[in-house]
Amino acid sequence: MIHGKAETSAQLNHPVPVFSVLLSSTPRGARLARLLAESQLRHWGLPSDPGRLLVAELAANATSHGRVAGRDFRLTLRLTRDVLRIEVADTRRERLPVLQRPDRDSESGRGLLLVDALADRWGVTEGLYPRKTVWAELRCTRPEPVPSGSGDAGCLPQGT
């Protein structure tokens, strides 16, 4: 029992880093989400890709498919021990994302294929009406300090 209390105490001393921001459901808001995520990942000592690419796609989806005039979307990044979780919440719960393979000649519809390829896991969580959150997770290893400044493991999808 003492061991369990020590773990709880240790967990309280090491909070989970979280970054969360509310942004306008516009192309400008999606671009800002990508830029802010890139800055936050660097602040946490992680490489920007593929996390930046996942944020860009999820934010673009929120502003094009999840947009409701006058309502914003929320970007949240959580870094636990070895997982970066990216969440984008919007207010169009009736429009859940569906992974599909578009026709060869289609000019759009490949975003979730990118998310599926880059993320270790992804999915959708329905919140209080009318909210939904599309999330993606990446397994991460924090880079060890390297005097030469070269190389880092970063957040990479499994199998790369």
C-alpha positions, -999 to +999 in steps of 0.1 A: +000+000+000+028+024+008+042+018-027+008+029-043+008+061-023+043+069-034+033+065-070+003+088-065+025+114-048+051+111-076+024+116-102+012+148-085+048+161-086+050+156-124+019+170-140+011+161-176+022+189-199-009+203-216-013+230-242-049+241-251-062+270-272-095+281-287-092+293-323-116+307-349-130+281-374-114+297-404-084+289-426-064+315-406-074+296-373-062+263-388-029+279-399-024+294-364-031+259-348-003+244-369+021+272-360+013+272-323+016+234-322+050+235-339+062+261-313+048+240-284+064+208-296+098+226-299+093+240-264+087+204-251+119+193-269+101+173-296+105+175-334+077+193-351+069+164-375+048+144-377+028+161-349+026+194-369+012+175-399-014+158-378-025+192-362-026+208-397-049+181-410-072+179-380-075+216-378-082+219-415-109+193-411-124+212-382-125+245-401-139+230-433-162+201-422-168+211-385-174+248-390-204+265-376-205+303-380-197+320-348-183+289-331-146+282-325-126+250-324-102+239-297-067+225-302-053+205-272-018+188-270-011+165-241+023+149-235+023+119-212+053+097-206+057+084-242+026+096-260+017+129-276-021+132-279-034+158-303-071+167-299-092+190-321-127+197-309-155+213-329-192+218-327-204+196-356-210+163-339-234+152-367-205+153-391-182+125-379-150+118-399-150+086-420-118+071-434-124+065-471-104+061-503-113+088-527-113+084-565-079+088-582-091+121-597-106+136-566-090+168-554-098+162-518-107+135-493-072+122-485-067+139-451-078+111-429-056+087-449-027+109-439-038+109-403-042+071-404-007+067-419+011+090-395-007+084-361-002+053-340-039+056-330-067+080-339-104+083-333-134+104-324-149+111-291-184+125-289-188+151-262-218+171-248-240+180-278-230+194-302-193+187-296-169+161-310-132+156-306-110+141-333-078+129-317-045+113-328-017+098-307+020+094-314+044+074-294+073+096-284+108+094-270+123+125-256+156+132-272+187+128-250+209+159-250+234+155-278+264+179-277+268+179-315+231+189-320+225+161-344+199+134-342+169+129-320+143+102-317+112+124-314+077+113-320+074+088-348+046+065-358+053+029-349+071+009-376+092+038-390 
